[in-house]
Amino acid sequence: MDITLKITQEQVQGKVPVTVFHLHGWLDAQSEESLLAAAKEAHDKGSQYLLLDLALVETLTSAGMRAMQKVYKIYTPEEEHFKVSHVKLCNAPPQVYHVLGITGFLQNIPNYESQENAVAAFGK
């Protein structure tokens, strides 16, 4: 079984331009740095809004959640924490959604049932 995290990226236009990362594999300690590096690179190139598509995430560990929290901090200006989320999630499989829900993670970073709904929610 290949547990390596693969990240494909696309730009979509909603009310604002959104960078979408499609994640495939395991989001864990081994993949934490690759997600952070990809997010930092996109942000450094001007991306202000990031959507993490979790549809193909097979396993999410505490290290993976820590990586997503660090991505949130990269994208969300300090004065906007808890006001406007510059990072959103979509398509979380049931087992991943359950972990995000019971840990309280979804209070800061919302999950949407589709990429379209998530993209539409940016810029509100």
C-alpha positions as CSV (number, residue, x, y, z in Angstrom):
1,M,0.0,0.0,0.0
2,D,1.4,3.4,-1.0
3,I,0.8,5.8,1.8
4,T,2.8,8.8,0.3
5,L,0.8,12.0,0.2
6,K,0.3,13.3,-3.3
7,I,-0.7,16.9,-3.8
8,T,-2.1,18.3,-7.1
9,Q,-2.9,21.9,-7.3
10,E,-5.3,24.1,-9.4
11,Q,-6.5,27.7,-9.4
12,V,-10.3,28.3,-9.5
13,Q,-12.2,31.6,-9.5
14,G,-15.0,32.3,-7.2
15,K,-15.7,35.7,-5.6
16,V,-11.9,35.6,-5.1
17,P,-9.2,33.5,-6.6
18,V,-8.8,30.2,-4.7
19,T,-5.9,27.8,-4.7
20,V,-7.1,24.2,-4.4
21,F,-4.9,21.4,-3.2
22,H,-6.3,17.9,-3.9
23,L,-4.7,15.6,-1.4
24,H,-4.3,11.9,-2.0
25,G,-2.9,9.4,0.5
26,W,-2.0,9.7,4.2
27,L,-1.8,13.1,6.0
28,D,0.6,12.2,8.8
29,A,4.0,13.0,10.2
30,Q,5.8,11.8,7.0
31,S,3.7,14.1,4.8
32,E,3.5,17.1,7.2
33,E,6.5,18.9,5.7
34,S,5.4,18.4,2.1
35,L,2.0,20.0,2.8
36,L,3.6,22.9,4.6
37,A,6.1,23.4,1.8
38,A,3.5,23.4,-0.9
39,A,1.2,25.8,1.1
40,K,4.1,28.2,1.8
41,E,5.2,28.2,-1.8
42,A,1.7,28.9,-3.0
43,H,1.3,31.7,-0.4
44,D,4.6,33.2,-1.3
45,K,3.5,33.3,-5.0
46,G,0.4,35.3,-4.0
47,S,-2.2,32.8,-3.1
48,Q,-4.5,34.3,-0.4
49,Y,-7.2,31.6,-0.1
50,L,-6.6,27.8,0.1
51,L,-9.0,25.0,-0.2
52,L,-7.9,21.5,0.9
53,D,-9.8,18.8,-0.9
54,L,-9.7,15.8,1.4
55,A,-11.8,13.4,-0.8
56,L,-8.8,11.0,-1.3
57,V,-7.2,11.3,2.1
58,E,-7.1,7.7,3.5
59,T,-5.7,8.5,6.9
60,L,-5.5,11.6,9.0
61,T,-3.3,11.6,12.1
62,S,-2.7,14.2,14.8
63,A,0.5,15.3,12.8
64,G,-1.7,15.8,9.8
65,M,-4.1,18.0,11.8
66,R,-1.1,19.9,13.1
67,A,0.0,20.5,9.5
68,M,-3.4,21.8,8.5
69,Q,-3.4,24.1,11.6
70,K,0.1,25.4,10.5
71,V,-1.3,26.0,7.0
72,Y,-4.2,27.9,8.5
73,K,-1.7,30.2,10.4
74,I,0.3,30.8,7.1
75,Y,-2.8,31.9,5.3
76,T,-4.8,33.7,8.0
77,P,-3.5,37.1,9.1
78,E,-3.2,37.3,12.9
79,E,-5.9,40.0,13.2
80,E,-8.4,37.9,11.3
81,H,-8.0,34.6,13.3
82,F,-11.5,33.5,14.4
83,K,-13.1,36.0,12.0
84,V,-12.5,35.0,8.4
85,S,-11.0,31.7,7.4
86,H,-8.6,31.9,4.5
87,V,-8.4,28.1,4.6
88,K,-11.3,25.7,4.1
89,L,-11.8,22.0,3.7
90,C,-14.0,20.0,1.4
91,N,-15.1,16.5,0.6
92,A,-13.8,15.0,3.9
93,P,-14.5,11.2,3.9
94,P,-16.6,10.0,6.9
95,Q,-13.7,8.7,8.9
96,V,-11.7,11.9,8.4
97,Y,-14.7,14.1,9.1
98,H,-15.4,12.2,12.3
99,V,-11.8,12.9,13.5
100,L,-12.0,16.6,12.6
101,G,-15.4,16.8,14.4
102,I,-14.5,15.2,17.6
103,T,-11.3,17.2,18.0
104,G,-13.1,20.5,17.5
105,F,-10.9,21.2,14.4
106,L,-14.0,22.3,12.4
107,Q,-14.7,25.2,14.6
108,N,-11.9,27.2,12.9
109,I,-11.6,25.6,9.5
110,P,-14.9,24.7,8.0
111,N,-15.6,21.7,5.8
112,Y,-17.9,21.8,2.8
113,E,-19.6,18.9,1.0
114,S,-18.3,20.0,-2.4
115,Q,-15.5,22.0,-3.9
116,E,-18.1,24.3,-5.5
117,N,-19.8,25.2,-2.2
118,A,-16.4,25.8,-0.5
119,V,-15.1,28.0,-3.3
120,A,-18.4,30.0,-3.2
121,A,-17.9,30.5,0.6
122,F,-14.6,32.4,0.2
123,G,-14.8,36.2,0.1
124,K,-18.1,36.4,2.1
